[in-house]
Amino acid sequence: LITDRLKRMINVRGTGKKAWPSQIENEIIEHPDVTSCVVIVIHKGTDQEQAKAFVKCTEGKSLSDDAIKKHLETRLSRLEIPHIYEFVDDIPLNASNKPDWKKLEDMEAAKTKSTPSTHKGGPGGPHCV
């Protein structure tokens, strides 16, 4: 059973299928070098809609986009695996002390308005330390 807000649902590009951020987050957090994670929808309501994962690594550990993707290969369908990752020092929390995905969506929307994005999933190199 998936419990998530309907507005967080991701319409997987060109497939008619749906993906749920909470399901993706739960699988990413299972990686031993991940402390927390939030998955947001970027380009919501367009034919470019996709998932972006903000990942906080365990202190002293490093990960790459490719390491997370490999971890997810046996856990999610290839359509559910995010193509874009941002490794962060902290995940913002809301007043209820829960990950603030809305703040991350707003920050991402502001970034895409101010600079055109050319990031298509990253080089797969190491992130976090």
VMD Tcl script that draws the C-alpha trace (Angstrom):
set ca {
  {0.00 0.00 0.00}
  {1.41 3.37 -1.01}
  {0.47 6.39 1.04}
  {1.50 9.66 -0.51}
  {-0.08 12.93 -1.52}
  {-1.65 12.84 -4.95}
  {0.09 16.07 -5.92}
  {3.47 14.37 -5.33}
  {2.71 11.65 -7.88}
  {5.08 11.50 -10.85}
  {3.68 10.86 -14.31}
  {6.46 8.83 -15.91}
  {7.29 10.45 -19.23}
  {5.55 8.99 -22.25}
  {4.34 5.83 -20.49}
  {1.06 6.66 -18.77}
  {2.52 5.04 -15.63}
  {2.75 6.64 -12.19}
  {5.58 6.68 -9.65}
  {5.33 7.65 -6.01}
  {8.14 9.66 -4.36}
  {7.66 7.98 -0.98}
  {8.27 4.55 -2.50}
  {11.45 5.78 -4.22}
  {12.63 7.50 -1.01}
  {12.08 4.32 1.02}
  {14.27 2.33 -1.37}
  {17.05 4.95 -1.50}
  {17.14 5.16 2.30}
  {17.80 1.40 2.41}
  {21.30 2.09 1.02}
  {23.72 1.77 3.98}
  {25.51 5.04 3.12}
  {22.34 7.16 2.97}
  {21.02 9.01 6.03}
  {17.97 10.62 4.44}
  {16.46 11.49 1.12}
  {13.61 13.43 -0.47}
  {12.31 12.85 -3.98}
  {10.50 15.70 -5.71}
  {8.79 16.14 -9.04}
  {10.46 18.60 -11.39}
  {8.85 20.10 -14.46}
  {5.45 19.17 -12.95}
  {2.59 19.18 -15.42}
  {4.81 19.12 -18.52}
  {5.92 16.34 -20.83}
  {9.34 16.65 -19.16}
  {8.05 15.66 -15.68}
  {10.58 13.55 -13.77}
  {11.90 12.66 -10.34}
  {14.85 14.34 -8.67}
  {16.35 12.86 -5.51}
  {18.03 14.95 -2.83}
  {20.30 12.57 -0.93}
  {22.12 13.06 2.37}
  {25.00 10.63 2.84}
  {26.10 9.11 6.11}
  {28.89 11.27 7.58}
  {32.26 10.36 6.12}
  {30.76 8.34 3.25}
  {30.56 9.19 -0.42}
  {28.21 8.03 -3.14}
  {27.64 8.63 -6.81}
  {24.56 8.85 -8.99}
  {25.56 5.49 -10.46}
  {25.87 3.84 -7.02}
  {22.33 4.90 -6.10}
  {20.98 3.79 -9.50}
  {22.68 0.39 -9.13}
  {21.18 0.03 -5.63}
  {17.71 0.75 -7.06}
  {17.96 -1.56 -10.11}
  {16.61 -4.60 -8.27}
  {14.17 -2.63 -6.12}
  {12.27 -0.42 -8.57}
  {11.30 -0.53 -12.22}
  {13.71 1.35 -14.46}
  {10.96 3.92 -15.06}
  {10.82 4.74 -11.33}
  {14.57 5.26 -10.86}
  {15.38 8.99 -10.74}
  {17.74 10.34 -13.39}
  {18.72 13.43 -11.40}
  {20.42 13.44 -8.00}
  {21.65 16.20 -5.75}
  {23.81 15.25 -2.80}
  {23.20 17.63 0.10}
  {24.57 18.26 3.57}
  {21.09 18.60 5.06}
  {17.47 17.96 4.13}
  {15.25 20.89 5.16}
  {12.57 20.07 7.70}
  {9.10 21.59 8.07}
  {7.43 22.73 11.31}
  {6.45 19.11 12.05}
  {10.11 18.06 11.79}
  {9.43 16.09 8.59}
  {11.36 16.47 5.33}
  {10.13 19.64 3.62}
  {9.63 18.45 0.02}
  {7.58 21.57 -0.77}
  {10.53 23.84 0.09}
  {12.79 21.74 -2.14}
  {10.24 21.94 -4.98}
  {10.08 25.73 -4.59}
  {13.89 26.03 -4.54}
  {14.16 23.83 -7.63}
  {11.50 25.85 -9.47}
  {13.39 29.06 -8.67}
  {16.62 27.51 -10.00}
  {15.07 26.43 -13.27}
  {13.51 29.86 -13.80}
  {16.81 31.66 -13.24}
  {19.11 29.32 -15.19}
  {18.28 26.84 -17.91}
  {19.10 23.32 -16.81}
  {21.47 21.18 -18.82}
  {21.93 18.56 -16.08}
  {20.68 15.20 -17.34}
  {21.62 12.99 -14.43}
  {25.20 13.85 -13.70}
  {28.49 12.24 -14.48}
  {28.03 9.56 -11.84}
  {31.11 10.67 -9.96}
  {31.45 10.65 -6.17}
  {29.43 13.04 -4.04}
  {29.14 13.67 -0.29}
  {32.04 13.20 2.05}
}
mol new
graphics top color blue
foreach p $ca { graphics top sphere $p radius 0.5 }
foreach p [lrange $ca 0 end-1] q [lrange $ca 1 end] { graphics top cylinder $p $q radius 0.2 }
display resetview
